Amino acid sequence: MHALLEPRVPLSIPTAAVPVSPPFGAEVAGVDLHKAFTAKLAVLRGIDLKLAPGEFVAVIGRSGSGKSTLLRLLAGLEEPSRGAVSIDGKPLRGLHPDVRVMFQDARLMSWLKVRENVGLGLKGEWRSAADEVLHEVGLLDRAGDWPSILSGGQRQRVALARALASRPRFLLLDEPLGALDALTRRGMQRLIERLWQLHGFTAMLITHDVEEALALADRVLLIENGRITLNEPVPFPRPRDRAHPGFIALRERILTRIHEEE
Amino acid sequence: MKAASSSPDLPEERFGSSRRRRLLMPLLLPLLLLLVWGAGTELGWVPPQILPKPDAVAAAALDLLHTRLASDLAISTERAFGGFAIGGALGLLLGMVNGLSHVGEELFDTTIHMVRTIPHLALIPLIIIWFGLGETTKVVLVALGVFFPVYLNTFHGIQSVDPGLIETGRVYGLRGLRLFAKVILPAALPSILIGVRYALGIMWLTLIVSETIGTTAGIGFLANNAREYMQTDVVVFLILLYAFLGKGADMLARLLERWLLPWHHAYSPSRRR
């Protein structure tokens, strides 16, 4: 892979002030989650899930299957019609300071320079905190630029840096790589994996790309018609070899499983 | 990825030799008009009572410059920007309140849109009855004219802020005043400035009209006075002066945009996304 596509993440250096002994990642649970926007249209119909601290879970499903709604419930952006979400055993009410979301569109504020975007909402020594994550995503040299002159991949890296700047314990990724080209996608996937390993947060990735889910997640959930219909652990060692026969077999099995539903 | 990232040395090509061209091209048409005007009056095609010779206008201009023009300009500017400040501030405030609060919108917006359809100059008789023939009337008229474009564009700008950005701001812990200052206001600013630019045009228009009522100072008065004495040269000069004042207001608005919207892609060194 091209050297410049490789984000510069110092794998050996642990970040400051991250206590290792109790797990850093949040424990996330959803019990009997229902969401209906109108009386007739139920998007989620009874979802039970549990994410262990530091676990990386991918949620796949067709558009309209309810996967984005699930993300919005877990992020506290919306309330379930029935059921409850809890973070570390405590019920989630609205937005939570330990929870961050990265969206498909980078959603950068074009009137704030890259560093100010990353430091959005941080308090105290926000500049150094912002620079630290910018370094982690390999964009420290663009800290003083306007977002409008960045490429799509760079914008998503800034969005990732912003999501990680406050050291969240639960990170939700809503198809963050959907709009990127294949080469940039690979680089971003590696970056997300490494930063997840580095920080130890719990992660949930929404994607429609089965290969991406298998490359990143400890476990893959398939959502169909508002229910979880598949809960598949991914046993391969990291970083994952996508050409490995076992990887390909699992990918094909899940794809076949999705197509059967038609 | 490095190659795709832009460097600020791109626009150099656009300047350079083409810079002189960009400065001269817009002046070509006015110069041509001046030439036709000069030829038409010198050769006697147009009688001087209809259109005076350019040198007569220049002489009238010099004469006014040496006598009272500065003080008239000062008075007009004071009236114009006084009214602009009042009307603009009110429009900005109400636009923000109604853009942010549903109660405000429900309470005010329909009425404001009804009043907006009345040409503000049609209110001159009523305003004279209320405020007399003094300075207040002129300032009130300008304020009234300026209010609507500023209000409408502020309101629209705030209402059309991308909800995704507001949501992002909230996810990142911003709320209340911080959310407004960091997300909503900057996002609405381009629209607000369009309103300001439009309002600056209306400001001069309203002022000139209002200065035909009960005053003995200001450029509107000068023009009206010159008409009474059939001083066509003065009238023509003052019309040219309006053009320059309008252009000046427009440049002021552009300057404001450059200063307040450095991030706006249209003004940034490279126009790429």
HADDOCK unambig.tbl for C-alpha pairs under 7 A between the chains (distance, minus, plus):
assign (segid A and resid 4 and name CA) (segid B and resid 1 and name CA) 6.77 0.50 0.50
assign (segid A and resid 95 and name CA) (segid B and resid 171 and name CA) 6.48 0.50 0.50
assign (segid A and resid 100 and name CA) (segid B and resid 171 and name CA) 6.68 0.50 0.50
assign (segid A and resid 107 and name CA) (segid B and resid 165 and name CA) 6.02 0.50 0.50
assign (segid A and resid 110 and name CA) (segid B and resid 263 and name CA) 6.45 0.50 0.50
assign (segid A and resid 111 and name CA) (segid B and resid 186 and name CA) 6.67 0.50 0.50
assign (segid A and resid 111 and name CA) (segid B and resid 263 and name CA) 5.21 0.50 0.50
assign (segid A and resid 120 and name CA) (segid B and resid 172 and name CA) 6.56 0.50 0.50
assign (segid A and resid 121 and name CA) (segid B and resid 172 and name CA) 5.28 0.50 0.50
assign (segid A and resid 121 and name CA) (segid B and resid 173 and name CA) 5.37 0.50 0.50
assign (segid A and resid 121 and name CA) (segid B and resid 174 and name CA) 5.80 0.50 0.50
assign (segid A and resid 146 and name CA) (segid B and resid 263 and name CA) 6.37 0.50 0.50
assign (segid A and resid 148 and name CA) (segid B and resid 265 and name CA) 6.90 0.50 0.50
assign (segid A and resid 148 and name CA) (segid B and resid 273 and name CA) 4.84 0.50 0.50
assign (segid A and resid 149 and name CA) (segid B and resid 5 and name CA) 6.88 0.50 0.50
assign (segid A and resid 149 and name CA) (segid B and resid 6 and name CA) 6.53 0.50 0.50
assign (segid A and resid 149 and name CA) (segid B and resid 272 and name CA) 6.22 0.50 0.50
assign (segid A and resid 149 and name CA) (segid B and resid 273 and name CA) 5.50 0.50 0.50
assign (segid A and resid 150 and name CA) (segid B and resid 5 and name CA) 6.18 0.50 0.50
assign (segid A and resid 151 and name CA) (segid B and resid 5 and name CA) 6.63 0.50 0.50
